Amino acid sequence: MKEGLGLQVEFESFPDVELAFESLARENQGIELLNVRHEGEITRATIFVPDGKLDHFEKLIVAYLERRRDSRDRPRDNRRLLDAIREIRAASLRALWTDDDEAFPATEDEPVWWEVWLPVRRDRQATTAAFRARAAFGERADLQGMRVAKGELTFPERTVLLARASVEQMRASMVTLNNIAELRRPKETAEFFDSLPASEQLEWLDDLLARTRYTSSAKDVPYVCLLDTGANRGHRLLAPALDVADLHTVEPGWGTDDSTGHGTGMAGLALGGNLTELLGANGPVDFGHRLESVKLLPSDGATGTDPEHHGYLTVEAAARPEISAPGHRRVFSMAVTARDNRDQGRPSAWSSALDALAADSDGHGGHPRLLVVSAGNVSDPTAWNNYPESNDSDGVHDPAQAWNALTVGAFTDLISISEPDTEELEPIAPKGGLSPFSTTSLPWERRWPLKPDVVMEGGNVARDALTPVTIPSLSLLTTSHRPAQRSFTTTHATSAATALAARLAAQVMEAYPGLWPETVRGLLVHSAEWTDAMKGAYLPESMSPAKGDYQKLLRRCGFGVPDLERALWSLANSPDHGC
């Protein structure tokens, strides 16, 4: 391949037309003839066309061929001309494809989403704006324009956006061939799987199960113990990781099943993470941890009763699996909070109960526990219109102010809106930004703890000119509590982030079975880093950030997003463990 950006185009003559390919080269435009090969009556040539010059190259071909006339001074068949240019465009479209060959669209007329990588050239904004403007209009009367999603990512040499079009539309457009550096298949969103009919969801589930391996309950494996609304182990993805003996409830009359879906949704995330990623991949899946469930509440969210009662129930909930299976190594995950934030960081009966559980105050510290709790949500849709100020005005909810618990807020990387007929919608939070759902400790007095401790993926919110809305493509995919009807559903907010954090803790515990709960918590926090979007939004650019700036960042985003590889690398390279 010639150095520099561009395309190598192979041009083939017709048997009865010998073309002077040398005439197609233009040194001043960088269009270079690389080679010419004569094969019988056919001549083939490879020509290098620099980035941005394909339209000039096509004009050369048109001008050259249209001057060719037959022995009776009649223009040669234009159909051949169009066929030749069509072949050039088809070859050029595949030349732009840098993803797996199997991922290239199988049909020519069915619209699909493309991940479009644009060059920056001299002016990033102008290049992107030109693509959007020209792509909106079809360049052939019989073909509509592309649909280009609003969100975009920027890298030093590329701008990445999503466009929906058929292969025929992409090939027919000079915008595509002349202004794109790369084409790839975009990663699937939760909307893709959520919108599938139940029968097709089953097919995707079958594929996932066929390449999934579960760890045995007989081994000394870690458990994520969910204190929630119960869990339905009838789901085939959950059943091998959730024994009947590991289903509990604080009130026998409630049963252990999940009638609202919240607990089962958290179970799917705690086991496999965002299932969009697993379903969209092809490789083997190993689950090295298992699940426990305690029905703490009969429905999603706190009941509004005395917080002291919630504290008592939480202590009871933790005791159930510990009595039933005292040998299990577990991390407790609780995505249940009070409906208000009136404590403003002050200890409550509920948060004090969590602190006592984590420190094992009754047992004089002999049996500490890792408690992962959600920070609570900004749940008023009208408040999201004021993002990110809406995060600052809603304090972390009770009992997540507990000093000894790992409190989890939410950030988001989800900005691609893939639902049909949503051209007017755009994501509220930028990629890597604080999720619109996440509460913060910014309203608290300085003497109260810095919360949340970390943030995990919690989804995004979309908005048009009027109303913010939650949509599947900006959410996480998880297990449905009614598996006979649907295999998958979507979820979001700090509940989802908490389940992901508990899963991360279990993965650390799997790698290092001898760690104390405090060490696991410390590794998650130590491995966390702020995203560029967080630093750009909350740290001043014009001067060196002051201590107060970092305090405000901590009260919004905690110490950032934890990373499993960093956590394991940190421990493996400690003096006690070595490399």
C-alpha angles and dihedrals in degrees: 000000000000114000116260133040118306147088133278105221121195112210122195126196126221116252093250097041121069109195125205095228091183087073090064094063119095115185094191089056094043091244104144134187105227102181145342123212126188114207110176109295093346126084121200127192134181115216127187114222115191122229109284096016102089092098089055089048092053091050089053091053093048093047093046098047096042089059091057112100133179128245090279091053093253122139113258120251109294090204088071089050091053091045090051093052090044090056091049091052093047091052091046093051091054090046088060092052110100098166127089113303090234090060094060111110111272097212132048102216104041114096114236136170117265127195101226120202110198124195117241095222114169097324121026096194094047093048092050094044091050092052092049093047097047096039091058090068123059115237091215124056092230095052128068123224125265124267109236118196117231100233121084140175126221128212128172094268104016144049114208124203139153125251128183115214142123123258088253092054092048093047094047094052120087086198088069099046097038103041108032125090097189142000124208140165110263120235112262118258126220087255091067093058096034092055095052120108114257092255092056092046087057091054091053090047091051090052092050094047091049091062098036126102122195126206118240121256088224091070126083092258129154122256132209104217110203117208099196143096096318129267134255108225090187086092106102093222092055102037098076090052099041119060121202088240089060094060113098141165135197091220117042091208091063095059122211100270125104115241098173104043099235097107095043089049091053090048092057092051094044090053104038108007119226099356091209087077095049095046092047093053130075104206131097120285123214121193106200096178137051139217139248126185132203118185101226096166132019092228141021115292135009118312097229093244125131109311088224088064090054089052091051092048092049091054089048091048092054091049096055099070093034091058093042096046110013092170096062119111103219147172115210117224119195122177095174120111139162118273093240138043100220094131090071093200097316116131114263131191089260097048090044089055089054092048090052092048094049093049094037091229092173091055094042092249097304095122110033119181135212108230118187112192135178121248093223130246143274091231102170106101092204090060091059089070086071095053126182093018088056090068091054096053098051113071126214109278129242126299096021091083087077108131096215099045125088102242116205127205127180136254127170142223092178112109104134113105109199103167116118119255094019099118091129095054125093131177115262099212122051122237108286093014130128109280115250087236097060122106122208140203093235093111092055127098113262094249092068121085126280104254143218098039095201139354130227134183110299103160134250139259128236127216141184127190092297121022136024114227138184113235133182097245090061092046137075124259119234144152121301119232088221101057093168088065104029133007097202140030137167135255139171148171130069091319090066091044091053093052089051091050091050089051090051090052091051090052090054089048090051092054094045110027095180098061121120117233091250090056093051090050091048092050093052092051093042091052093051122108134182116246121236089251091056093049092044093051100044109025121072116249099201097060142019109285115254127222090261091056091055091047090056091047090051092050090054105037105014111218090325134251117343119227125206096212092051091047093051093042090051092054095041090054096046118114091250095054106028122196 
